[in-house]
């Protein structure tokens, strides 16, 4: 046993030395302090319990930007609903649930190499009054619980006037999404790990894909103490994705022809081969390596010259998702990746670079080196973006076909004018941005290849009728259009839209309250869009039996229909719809006063392949 312990100790020492050489000396010192702290017993203060003071950032919400109903802002303060269960407007609700949205034609293609441990789809960041060392987190889930998959803490005090140069995020808890047996309310209090810094900035990440309906959150409680508790046993840190550069010593160590500095003879590496691994065809090794996640790829690159060659081959980086590593991605990370990403075509940087981690300079340098062949760029919730960044994208990515700027709500309205230079765009997501009418009209004029357009919650657009008319005239290939919560479209705009865009398969008109069924606009829609597969006319109180029967007669390929909130649809018209639309998968009739639970149960028995949603309150 003693020799084995000695070998392990030497290996541990060498690992620390290597970490120090590759630019993570600060982490080693912090780890050393963590070890030393285990030898001291610090006094514990009385536990502090506090509710969130402010909602700082989030990826999406069901509600309107100009109200409090179903918005993330409801997470600030004490519970409004808990311990009651059900669908309440005073809660925080994310935009999507289930797998319905992933099944639509407008859904982006999944990225390879996304680690299985990263399952987050949405997030919300909460600021608390007092920084504490967390001892517990309570999440009040009031409807369809089980979506929370990660809880993180940040070293940054969001109320401080002097933010630290190095912002750290630590995972307090992570788990898989779960589907609870009932949608009843619960207090979710997972066992969290101890951290060595105080925090008053907590981030929840959720995955609602297993849920049958929207998850609703009411409040978050942070428990903690003011003084630092004893930390658990130190764990050796893993190699970060920022450790991508190879030191000269490591390159020399992989050189079998290197002469020993002490004796002048060839080093033992000269007689150390790779077995039969290097006899494999290059393509086969490439295929094996392609199954690794990005951090594993970076670690493997440091083992030998053969694997360094394969792990740095630009063909391994044709598509790359950096979203799982948002908490660690910096300008330095992008700089190290530049030489490997010269052939990249699809890049996901969603959630990355906030709070100064990525600057315009770092982004510009990366786009200049790697943007020429990009066809897909995902930048959801990237608050480092400014007008200069969009100008860089327009100049350096001439072949771009997909651009996602979802929830980039801090971009100046005039910034979006640069998008009009991307004439090959086929998918454009502008959800919750401050794009104005002038910029959008310019984009529609020059980007006539658009097939998927998301303008949900774009509150700065003054005249959606004019926008609809321009879409009808210019975007003849449009397949999906999201107008969620557009407040000023009338029957004229909708008639123009469906008359000119006959290829539409998905149309979201949820909470578009200015559309009136009495004008015949929904009948006109059904008769002109026979290929329609998804239609959301959520919370339109005027939708009636005639509209549903027209859909049944003309839209036989319909798969997703949301008519939540209407009082004028009867069980008889729903039966006609279900009998005609054999491909229907989702039907939301929540708050439809004529459709009670008995009707839903009866229809479910006769049409078991359809998920019929009927929310409730208690």
N, C-alpha and C positions, 0 to 999 in steps of 0.2 A: 504493500500500500504506500509506503513512504516514497519510493521512486516515482510512482504514479502521481502523487500529490505534488512532488517537485516539478514534474513535467507540466502539470496543469498550471502551476504557479508561474512558470516561465512563459507558457503560452499566453496567460492572462497579461503578464507584463509586456510582452511583445505587442499584443493587441492594443494596449493603451499607448505604447510608443507610436504605433502606426496611426492611431487616431489623431495623436498630437501632430504628426507630420502632415496629415492630409487636411489640416486647417480646422480641426474641431477641438483645439486645445482648451477652449472655453468650456466645452461640454465635459471634458475630462476633469477639469478643475472643479466644475460644479458637482460632478459625480463624487469627487474626492471629498468635497465638503459634505455631501449627503452621507457618505460613510462616516465621517467624523461626527456628524450630528447624532448618529445612533449611540454615541458614547456619552451624550449629554441628555439629561432629563430636564426639559423645559416645562415651566408651569403652564397649566391649562386654565383659561378664563371661563367664565360662564358662557354657555352657548348662545349665540345670537340667532334669532329667527327673523327673516325679512322677505317680503314680497318684492317682485320686480318693480323698480322705479320707472323704467323707460324701455321701450322697444327700439333698438338701434338699427336693426337690419333684418330682412327676411327675403326669402326667394319668391314667395307667391302668397296670395290669399284669395278667398272666395269673395270677399266683400269689395265695396267701392272705395276708391281713393278719397272720397269726400264724405264718408260717413263712418260710423263705428260698427255697423252690423256685419258680423262674420269676419272681422278684420283682425290682423295680428296685434293691433294696438290694444285689444281687449285683454292681452296677457299682462299688462301693467296693472299693478294694484292687487287688492284682495279679490277673492272669488266672487263672481256675479251669480253663478248657477250652482256650483258644487255645494252639497252632495246630490242635487237633483240630476236626473238623467234625461237625455233627449236632445232634440234639435232646437237650440236656442240662439237667437241672433246676438246675444251678448258674449259669445265665445269666439275663440280664434279658430279659423278653419282654413286649411290649405286648398289650393285650387283644384286638385285632382284626387282621385282615389281609385283603387282597383287596377285592373290591367286594361281597362277600356281604351285609355288614351294611347297606350303602347301599341294597340292593335290597329290604329288608324293610319291612313296613308301619310298623314302629315307628321307622324312620329319620326324622330331622327333615327338613323341606323345606329345600333349599339357599337361601342368601341371595343376592340380586342384589348386584351391585357389588363382589363379592369380587375383589380383583386377582389376575390369573393368576400373579403372582409369589409369592403366598402359597399354599403347598400343604401346609402342616403340618397333621397330624392328631393327633399326640401329642408330648409333650416330657418331658425329664428334666433336672433341674438338679443339677450336681455341684460340690462344694466341694473345693478342694485346699489343701494346707498353706501354701505360700508364694506370695504375689502375685508374678507375673512379667509381663514383656512377652512375649506369646506369639510363638513362632517356628514352631511346628508343633503339630498335634493328630493323635493316632493313635486310631482307633476300631477295636477288635477285634471284628469281626463273624464269628460262628461258624456261622451258619445263615441261609440266604436273605438275603444282603447286598443293599444297594442302597436301603434305606429312608431313610437320613439325607439330609435336604434343606437343613438350616440348622445352622450352628454359631455361637453368639453368646457374647460375653464381657461381663461386668458390672464396673462400676467399684466396686461395693460389696464390701468384705471381710466375708464372712459371720461371721467370728470376731471382728470388731472390736467394742469396747464403745462406740465413738463413730461410728455410721454417718453418711455424708455426707447433707446435705439433698437433694442432687440425684443420683439414681441413674441412671447412663447404661448403656445396652446398645448394643453395636456388633456388627454382623454380620461375623464373620470369614470366613465362606464360605457360599454358597448355591448350590443346583443343583436339578435336577429329579430326581424319584424314578426309579430305574432297575431294570430286571429283568435280573439276571445270567443268563448261560447255564447256570450250575450253582449249586446251593445251597452250594457249598464255602466254607470259612472264608477270610477275607481281612483284611488290615490296611488300613483306609481312611485315607489321609493326604492330604487335599486341600491345595492351595496356599492358604494363608490370608493375609489382608491385615494389615499392621501397624497398630497402634493406639497412641494417645498416652497410655495409662494402664496401670498394671499390674493384673493380674486374678488371682484365684484362685477365680472363680465362672464356670463354663462351662455353657452350656445347649445340648443337642442337641434338634433338632426332626425328627420323622420322618413319612414318608408311606408306608404299607405297602400302598396300594391296588393296586399293580402286581404284588405278590408272590403266589406260589402257595401260600405257607404262612407261618407266623409267622417274623418276623425275630428273631434272638437275638444279643444284645450281651454281651460278656464283660468288657471293661475299656476305660477311656479314659486316654490318656497326654497330659499337658500338658507341652510343651517350651517353655522360655522363658529370658530373661535378666533379671537383677535391675536393670540400668541401661537407660535409655531409648535405643533405637536411632534412627538417622536415619529420619525419616518420609518416605513417598513424596510426590509432588507434591500440593499442596493442591487439593481439589476443592470447588467452591462448594456449600454445603449447599442442599438442597431445602426448599421451604416445608413446614412441619410442619402436621399437622391441628390443632395448638393455635393456629395463626395464623388464627383464624376471625373475629376482631373487626376491623372496619374503622376505621382512624384517621380523625379529622376531615379531615385533609389529603387522604386518598385519596377520601373522599366528595365533597369540594369539587372535586377534580380531575375527577370524572365529571359535574359539573354544567355543562351547556352555557350556562346563563344567568349564570354567575358573571362578575363584572366584575374586571378586572385591578387588583390593588392599586397598581401603579405608574402606569398611564396612565388608569385609569377606563373604558376601553373594553371591550367584550365580548371574552372570550378566544378564541383560535383554535378552542377546542373547540366553539364555537357553530356553526362551519361544517364540523365533522367529523361525518359521519353514519356509519351502519353498513352502507352500501351498500344491498343489498336484503334483508339478513338480517332486519331488523326488520319487513319486510313479510310474513314467514312467519307462518302461523297460530300462535297461542300454544301449542296442543297439539303442533304439530310440533316447535317448539323444545324443548318439554318432553321429547319423545321422544328428540331428539338428545342432550340433556343427561343423560338417564337412563342412558346407556351409560358415563358417566364414573365413575371410582373416587372415593372420598371426598376424598383429597388434591387430585385434579385439579378436583373440584367447588369446593373451597375456593379454589384458585388462580384459576379462571375467574371466581369471584364478585368478584374484585378488579380486573377489567379495565374494566368499564363498567356503567352503571346498568341497561341492559337485561338483561345476563347476570347481574348481581347479583340482579335480581328473580327470574330463573328458577332460579338456583342456590340461592336461599334459600327457594324455595317449599316449604312443608311437604309438598306432595304428592311431592316428590323423596325424602322421608325416611319413607315409609310403612313401609319395612323397612330396617334398617341393621345391618350387621355391623362392630363395632369390634374384633373379635378380631385381624384382621391388624395392628392398630396397638397391640397390648397394651403394647409397650415404651415408647410415648410418651403413652399416654392418662393424663390427670390430671384433678383437679377442675376446672381451668381449661378443659380440653377440653369437659367435660360442660356447663360453664356457657355456653360459646360456642355449643354445639349446642342449647341449650334452646329458643330461639325458633324453630328450624327443625323441631323434632321434636314439635310439638304434636299432630300427627296420626299419630304413629308407632304401628304395630300389631305389628311384629316387631323385636326388638332382641337382638343377640348381643354380650354383653360377656365371653364366656369368656376366661379367662387374664388379664383386665385388672385393674389397680388394686392389685397386690400391692406389698408393702414400702412402704406409705404413699402410693403415687401417688394413690389414691382414698380418701377418708375417708367416714365416715358422713354428715357434713354435706353433702359434694358429692353423694353418692348420693341422700340424702333430697331435696335441692333438685331434682335432675333427675327423680326419680320423681314428685314433687309436681307438676311442670310438665308431664310427658310420659307419666305412667302410666295415664291414664284410659282410653285406647283400646287399650292393650297386650293382645294375645292370646297372644304368645309371648315368653318371656324366657329366654335362655341365659346361665347364670352358672357354667359349669364352671370349677373351680379358681380361684374368686375368693375369696381368703383375707382380703380386707377385710370380707367379710360377717360380721355378728354378729347377735344376736337382734333388735336394734333395726332392722337392715336388713330382716329378714324381716317384721317388724311393719309397716314402711313399705310393703313389697310388698303385703301383705295388705290394707292400708288404701287405697292409691293405685291398685291395679290390680284393680278388681272384676271385670273381664271376662277375666282371664287364663285361658287354656286350656292352655298348655304352660309348664312350669317345669323347667329343668335345673340341678340342683345337684351334678352329678357331681364327685366328688373334692373337695368342700368339706368336708374331713375335720377342720377346726378349729372348725366350728360346734358350739356347746354343744347337747347333746341336747334340752334343753327349748325351744330356738329353733324346732324344727320344728312345735310346736303351732300356730303362727300360720298354717301352710299350710292347716289345716282350714277357715279362713274363705274359701278360694278354691273355692267350691262348683261353679264351672264347669270345673274342671280336667279335661282329657282326656288329657294326657301329663305324667307326673311321673317324673323321673330322680333317684334318690337313691343311686346307685352310690358306694360307698366313703364314705358319710357315717356319722355316729355317731347316727343316729336310733334311739330306743328304742321299745319296744313300746307304751307308753302314747300317745305322740305319733302313732305310725302307726295305731293303732286309732281315734284321734280323726279322723285324715285320712280313713280308709276309711269312717267313719260319715257324714261330712258331704259328702265329694267322691264322690258316687255316679255321676258321669258319666265317671269315668276309663276310658280305653280302652287306654292303654299305661302300664305301671308297671315301673320298674326298681329292684329291691331287691338287686342284686348286691353281694356282699361287705359287707353291712350286719351287722357282727359283734356289734352291741349288742342285737339282737333275740333274746329268750330262747326264745320258743315259736312257731315257724313254723307249727305245726299250728293254733294259735289264729288266726294271721294269715290262713292259707289259708281257714279257716272263715268269717272275717269278709269276706274278698274274695268268697267264694262267695255270701254272703248279700246283700252290698251292691253289688258291681260286676258287674252282669249284662251290661254292655256291653264287658267287658274283651276285648281282642283280642290283647294281648301281655303276657307276664309274664316278667321276668328274675329268677331266684332263684339265680344263679351263686354257688356256694360257701356256700349256706345249710346249716348243719351239723346241724340238728335236726328237719327235716321227716320224718315217717313216712308210711306208706301211708295212714293215716287222713286226714292233711292233704291228700294228693294226691287221694284219692277225693272229699273234700268239694269241692276246687277244681274238678276237671273235671266234677263233677255239676252245679255251679251256674253255671259260666262256659262255656257251650256254644259261644260265639262265638270261643273262643281259636284264634288262627292261629299264634302263636309262643309257645313255652315253653322256657325255658332252665333245666334242672336239672343243669347241669354241676357235677361234684364234690360233689353232694349224697349223701354216702356212707351216710346212714341209710335211704335207700330200697332196698328189697330186692325183686327180681323174684319171689321165691318167694311173696310175698303176693298176687300177681296185680295189683299196682297199675299196671304198664305195660300189661297187657292191658286193664284197665278204662279207662285213658287212651285207648288206640287206638280202642276201641269207642264212646267218648263224644265224641270230638273229630274228626269226619270232615273238618272244614275245616282241619285242621292243615297248616301249610306249613313250619314250622321247629320242630325238636325237637333239643335238645342234652341228651344223657344221658351226658356226658363223664365218663370215669374211674369209671363204675359197673361194678364187676367182675361183677355178677350178671346183667347183660343177656344174654339167651339167644336161641336160634333162635325160640322161641315168641313172644317179644316182637316180633322183626323181622317174622315172618310175620303177626302181627296188624296191624302197621302197613301191610304190603303189602295186606292184605285190606280195611282200613277207611279208611286215610288216603291216598287216591289222588292228592291234590293236593300231597303232600309235595315240598318243594324243597330243604331243607337238613336233613341228619341227621348228627349227630356221636355215634358210639358208641365213641370212643377208649378203649382199655384193657381191653376185655372179652376173656375167653378162651373164651367159650361161644357165639360166633356163627360159623357155618360158611359156606363159599362157597355152598352150596346155598340157604340162606335169603337171602343177598344177591342171588342171581340172581332169586329170586321178587320181592324188593323192587324191583329195577331194572326188571323186566318189568311190574310193576303200576303203579309211580309214574313215569309218562311225563314228568312235569315236574321230576324230580329234577335238581338242578344241582350239589350238593355232598354228598359222602359221605366222612366222615373215619373211617378204620379203622386209624389209627395204633396201634401196640402191641396190636393184636388178634392173638393168637398163632396162630390158625388161618388168618389171611389173610396169606399171604406175598406177596412181590413178584411171583411168577409168577401168582398168582391176580389180583392187581391189574392186571397187564399184560393178562391174558386178558379181564377184565371191561371194561377201557378200550377194547379193540378192538371189543367187541360193543356198548358203550354210550358212544360217543365224546362225547356231549353232557354227560356227567357228569364233574365233576372229583373223582376218587377220590384222597383224600389218604392217604399212608402215609409217615410220617416215619422217619428212620433215625438211627443213631449209629455212630461209627467208633471 
